[in-house]
Amino acid sequence: MAKKNYSIPILFILFITIHIVKSQPLKCPIPPELAKKLQFDSAAIDAASTDYGNIIHNKPLAVLYPSSVQDIAGLINASFNCATPFGIGVKGNGHSTRGQSMAYNGVVIDMKAFRESKNGVGIKISKDQSYVDVGGEELWIDVLNATVSQGVAPVSWTDFLGLTVGGTLSNAGISGQTFRFGPQITNVNELDVITGKGEFVTCSANNNSELFYGVLGGLGQFGVITRARIPLGPAFDRAVWAQILYSNFSAFTSDQERFITAHGKKQGKNAVTYLEGGVLLDNGTPNIWRTSFFPPSDIPKITSLVKQHGIMYSLEIANSFDDVTNKDVQKEMKDFTDALSSKPEFMYITNVTYVEFLKRVQLPDESSLAHPWLNLFVPKSDILGFNDGVFRDIVLQRNISTGPVLFYPMMRNKWDNRMSAAVPDEDIFYTAGLLYSSEINEWQVYDDQNKAILDFCDKSGFQIKQYLPNIPTKQEWIKHFGSNWTTFEHRKTLFDPKMIMSPGQRIFNSS
């Protein structure tokens, strides 16, 4: 009998074995149907290891493009039941700035694929129009468009609406409506969550409340939000919108605090009252990030004021109205501007549609730039020292900032202590957002400035909290959460005991 030659089949089997190992590097069993939706190619890996910040680049082993809630639960279950669990990050629309949605040597769930599959909750307005059920993967801009078409809308927003519902609810979701209606996390009736144990749980303030409060502001540590029930108010026709420029910081903050104290106490949802503030530096157009606001003819005057004073402080207020409320809102705006604590350097009032106002922020295509952002919550008692030491010293003297700088107050009683978000323990605190852009290889100088600001606040004893936090060590995380750390850690053991979820936040897997 002739001797058979096995060389070709053996080589073929060896090739297949190597190919499988290379293509599926996860060491955990993955159900066949789920495995088909995992991508290991370089394009997928590279996309999941980059975010809007363009600073942190952590490569996962694979990317899941889910088409159902079951796919997400299946992946978490696969990790949870594995002898060596892998980390799982959730990428909403890619706007984290410090790799928070990444999963080094783990798997990133790309929620864009889930949104595009249209197999999720979608956007469903209740028959009585009192709430909307929204998939966690949906964008706020799509929620706006869907609800406004029915004459209703959520009451609390973010400035930029190209963010996912699950993403903002995992942080807090703040904007100019926060002082009155609270952050987005306090405007949620119910959630569906897939926990870090792969369990599908419906939760609310009265049902599975520990998970409900943990997930809201929980930085993705306890599971994936797949549905949120958001209460609705009326969608008005138009908004009257004013921007007032100050050279005096005390007058600027005094007027902001007077406004939120008076209007933050209002009950009901008869209008969307909005207040934000910012800092104008001599580093670009005052219209940055705006679809439109200042008339082009006024830009030279404003630029001259900034050069003259070094820093100008910008107060924005807005009120929405319809035919019924028009006169009252216009009078309210006039009463406020007439009662300003000092004559402003410049004031401009415009009238836009409600939707135009909410869509006012358009992020430019800056995929080739880095965004070394720093977002802080600053107690009212520290704002004078913060202005002197940060804005007028560190920022002004270094003169490198390119991008908007936000600074406006919120009210502590609009936040819920049971939720995970960490905020200062004062009746009024400010958000300071230094939203820089830099060339891709020049972000370090901005990061050095961020560190100088944090060091100054620490040495000055300011009780600041980071928003969208970038915190490197566990000890600093413990300080960040303060007295709530024990609760936060306990919830982690309840809902993600193997510490699978959101490793990119570096809370339980940092040194």
N, C-alpha and C positions, 0 to 999 in steps of 0.2 A: 504494500500500500504506500502510495506516495505521501511524503511528509507534508503536512499543511503549513502554510506560511501565515502566522498570526500577526505579523508585524504591522500591517496596515490597520486592522481592527483595533489593536492595542493602542496604536498612536492616536486613532480616532477617538477612542474612549478617553484617553489621557487628555486630549484637546478639550473634549466636552467637559470633563471634570474641572480642568483649569478655568475654562470659560465660566462655568457656574460659580466657582469660588470667587472669581474676580468680579462677576456681575452682581452677586448677592453676598456681600461681606458680612451681613448680619448673622450673628451666631445663634439666633433664636428661631424656632420654627414659625413660619408665616403661612397662614392658610393660602392655598393656591389662587383663589379668586382675588385675594388681597395682594398677593405677590405680583400679580399682573399690573397693579397700579403703582407699584414702587419703581422709581427711576434711579438708576445708578450712573447715568452718563454724565460726562463732564459739564455739559451745558446746564443740566438740572442742578447739579451739585454747586456750580459756581453761582447760579442765581439765588440759591438758598443760603449761601455763605456771604451774601452782600445785602446791606440794607441802605436806607436813605442817608445814614450817617457816613457811610463809605470809609469807616475807620477800622472797625472790627471785621475780621474775615475768618470765620470758623467753619470748616467744612464738615457737613454731616456725611454719614455713610450712604444715606439714601434720602429721597424725597417722595412723599406720598401725595398723589393727586387724587383725592377722594371724590367719589360721585354720590356718596350717601353717608348718613350718620353712622350706619353700620360699619363702613370702612374705617371711620375714625375710632369707633369703639373697638373694632377688631385689632387695630394697630396697638392701642393702649393695652388691650388684653394680652396680646402677644408679648409685649415687654413685661407686663406685670407677672405673667406666668413663666417667664424665662429665668433660668438659673442666674444669668447675668443680665439684668434689665438694661435696656438702652434708653437714653434720654430722648424726650420728644419735645420739639419746639413747634409753635403754631405761628405761621406767617399769615397775617391778615392781608394788608395791601403793601407791606414792606416799608412802613414809615418809622420803624424803630431807628434809633440813632447810635446805639451802643451794643448792637448784637443781641438785644433782649429776645428776639424771636428765633435765634439760632440754636443748634444742638450739635455741638462738636462730637463727632463719632457716634451720633445718634441719627434720628430721623426727623425731618421737618415736614409738617403737614401744611401744604399750600392750599389755603382756603379759597384762593381765587378759582381753583379748579372746581371746588364744591359750588361756588357761586355760579359759575358758568354752566355747570351740569343742570341747574334748576331743579335739583332733586331734594333741596332743603325746604325749610319753612317758607322761604320767600318773604313777601311783605303782604300781610293780610290784615285789613282793617276790620274791626268788629262791626256788627250790624248797627249798633247804637253809636258807633264812631267814638267811643270812649277810650279805646286803646288800639294799638297795632301790635300784632305778633310779627317779629322780625327774626330771620335767621342770623346767627352770630357772624356769618360770613358776608352779610350784606353791607353795602356802603351807605353812610348817612346821606349822601347826596341823592341816592335812589329812594331812601326813606322820605326825604323831603319832597321829591317830585311826586311820589305815589300818594302821600297824604294831602299835600296842598291841592291836588286835583280833586279831592273830595271836601275841600274847605276846612281841613283840620291839619294839625301838625304837633310834633313834640314841642315842649316848652324850653328845654335846655339843650344847647348845641355846643359843638366845638367850632373854632374859627375856620379851620379847613375841613371840608366835608368829604374828602376822598379817603376817609378812614373807615374801618369796619366797626360794626356795632360791638362785636365781641372784644375788639382791641381797645376801644375807649372805655368800655365797662370794666375791663381788667385793670385800668389805671385810675380813672375818675371821670374824665370828660369835662373839661372846664372851658368857659368862655365868658362873655360879658353878661350873660343871663344868670350866672352862678350865684351872684349875691342875692338874687331874688328867689329863684326857683331851686337853687342848689345845683350841685354837679349832676352829670347824667346818672351817676350811680344811685342817687336818691330819687330818681324818677324812673324806677323800674318796679313793676308789680310782681313779676314772676320770671323764672329762668328754667330752661332745660340745660342740664350740665352732664357731660360724660366725665366722671371723676378719674383720678389717677389710678383707680382700681378697675377701670373699664365699666363702671356701673352707670346706667342711664338714670338720672334723677331729676324729677321736677321739684323745684323748691321756691319758696316765697317767705315772707316774714312770718307766716303762720304754719308753714309746712316745710320740714327739713331746713329750718331757719339757720342752723349753724353753717350749712353749706352756702346758703343764699348770701348771708352777710360776709362769709369768707371770700367768696368769688368776687364780689363787688369791690373793686380796688385791690384785688388779691394778686395782681401781676402774673396771672396764669398759673399759679402754684397748685391749684386744687383740681383743675380740670379744664375742659373745653366748653365754652358757652355755645350751644347750638340753637338756642331760641331765647329771645327776650321779649317780654310783654311790656310795652312802653305806653304810659298814659298820654292822651292827646288833649290839646286845647284848640282854640280857634286859630285858623290861618287868616291873618289880616291881609288887606289889599296892598297897603303901602307902609313906609316907615319914614319918619322925619329923623334926620341923622345930623348931628353936630360934632365938629371937632374944634377944640379950644386949646390954644397954645399959651403956656406959661413960661416965664423965666424964673419964677419964684417957686421953689419946691414945696414950701409950707402952704402956700395958697393952693397949689395943685392938689396936694393930698387932703387939705381941709375941705375943698369942694367935693372931692371924690367921696370922702367919708360922710359928709353931710347928705349927699345924694343917696348913698346906699342905706343910710340909717333911716331916711324918710321913706324911700321907695321899697326897701327890703321888707318892711313891716306890712306892706299891702297884702290883702287877702284876695283870693280868687285869681282868675287868669283872664282878666279883661284886656290885657295888652302884654306884649313882650317888651319889658323894659330892659335896657342894655347899658352897661357901663364898662369901658376898658380905658386903660391909660398906657402911655408909652414914653420912651425917651428918644428924642431926635438928636443924633450926633452928626458931625460934619463928615459923613462917609457915604453919601448917596442920596437918591431922590426921596423926598418925604412920602411919595406915593408907593413906596416899595410894598410889594405883596397885595396891592389894592387893584381891583379892576378899574376903579375910578374913584376919585374923591376930590382932591384939591383941583381947582381949575388950573390949567397950564399957565395962565397969565399971573397966578399968585405964587408959583413956585420960586421965582427969583427973590420975592420978598421974604418968603419963609426961609430960604437958604441963607439969606443975609442975616436974619434973626439968629439962626443957629450959629453962624460964624461970629456974630457979635457977642453972644452969651456963652458960647462953648457948648452948652447943652440947653435944649428946650424940652419942656414936658408937655405931653399931648394928652388931653382928656377927650374921650369920645363918649357921647351919650346918644341913645336912640330910643324911639318909641314907635310901635306899630299901631296902625289905625285903619278903620274903614269909614264908610260914610256916616255911620252913627256916632263913632267916637272921635271923629276928625277934630271938631272944635275943642273938645276937652284935652286931647293930646297936644294940640298946637298951643293951647293956653298953658298947659303944664310945662312944656318946653320953654316958653317965653318966661314964665315965672322963675324957672331955675336959672336961666341965663341972666335975668335981671338981678338975681340975688347972689351972683358970684362974689366971692370974698374980696376979690380985687379985680381991677380992670385987666382983662387978658391982653396979651401981645397981639393975638390974632384969633378971629373966630369965623368959622364958615359953617353954614347950615344948608343942607340939601334935602331933597325929597326923592326917594327911590321906591321901587316896588319891594314888597316883602321878600320875594325870592331873590331879587338882586342884592338886597342887604345880606341875607344869609349866605349867599354865594360870593361875598365880597373878597374872600381870600383865595387866591389862585397860586398854588406853588409852582414856580417856574421849573422847567426841565433842567435840573442841575445834576444829572447823573454823573457828570464828569467832575463834580465838586465834592468836597467833604463838608460835613455839618457837625462840628464839635459843639453841640448845644449844651447849655446849662439852664435848668429850670428849678427855681427855688420858691418855697413858701416862706415869707419873712414876717414875723410878728410885728404888729403895729408899733410896739414899744421900741423896736430896733430900726425903724425905717429911716429916721434922721441920720443915725450913724451909718446905715447901709448906703444912703445917698452920698454922704461925705467920703466914706472909705472905699466904696465900690465904684459908683458912677463917676464921682468927681475926682477920684484919685486913680485907682487902678485902671478903669476903663478909659477915662479921658486922657490920662498921662501916657498910656501905652499906645493909644490912637491906632489900634489895629482892627477894631470891630467893623465888620461888614455884614449887615443884616438887621432885621427889626429887633428892638429891645422893648419888651412889654413890661408894664408895671401898673397893677391895679388891685383894688381891695376886694375881699370876700368876707362874708359873715360866718363865724364858726357855728352858729345855731342852724345853718342850712346843711350841715354835714351830720352824718349819723355815726356816733362813736362805735356802734356795733360792727361797722364795715371795716375792711382791712386798710383802707387808705390812711396814710399818716399825715396829719396836719398840725400846725402849731396850736398850743392850748391857750389862745387868746380870743377875745370876742371878735376882733377884726384882725385879719392878716392879709398880706399882699402876695401876689404871685409876681416873680421877677423872671422873665424869660429872655435869656440872651441867645438869640437864634442866629448864630454866625454861619457864614459860608466861607470856604477857603479853597484854594487850589488843592488838589488831591494830595500833594506831598508837603503841604504847608500847614496842616492842621495842628501840629504839635505846639506851635507858638500860641494858638488860641487855647489849647488844652492847658498850657502853662498858666495862662491868664485865669482859666477856670479854677485851677488849683490854688492860685494866689487869692482868688475871691473866697474859696472855701476855707483856706487857712486864716484869712482875715476874720471871717465870721466866727470861726472856732476860737481864735485868740481873743476876740471881742466878747465872747460869751453869748452870741446871738443864738437863739433857739430855732434855727432854721430847719426846714425839712426839704429834701429833694423831691421834686415831682418828675415823673419819668426817670426814676433814679438810676444813677451809674455809681454803684457802691462796690468796692473791690473785696472787702473782707467780712466775715461773719460777725465779728465784733462791731463793726460799723453798722451792719444791718440791725443788730440788736439795739444799738443806740438810736437808729432811725425809727424803729417801731416803738421804742420806749416801753411804757407799761403794757402795751398791747402785744409785745413780743411773745409772751407766754401763750396767749390765745392763738396767735398766728402759728406758732410752732405746734401747738396741740392740734389745730385744724390740719396741718400738714400730715401728722400721724394718722388722723382720721380718714382723710380723703386721698392722700398720695403717700402712703407709708414707705414705698420703695424709692421715693424721691425721683420720679420719672419726669414730671412735668416742668417745662420751662427752665431748663438748666442754664439758658443764656442770661437769666437774671442774676445768676451767681449768688443765690441766697443760701442754699443748703449744700452747695458744692464748691464754695469758696474756701480759702485758707483761714 
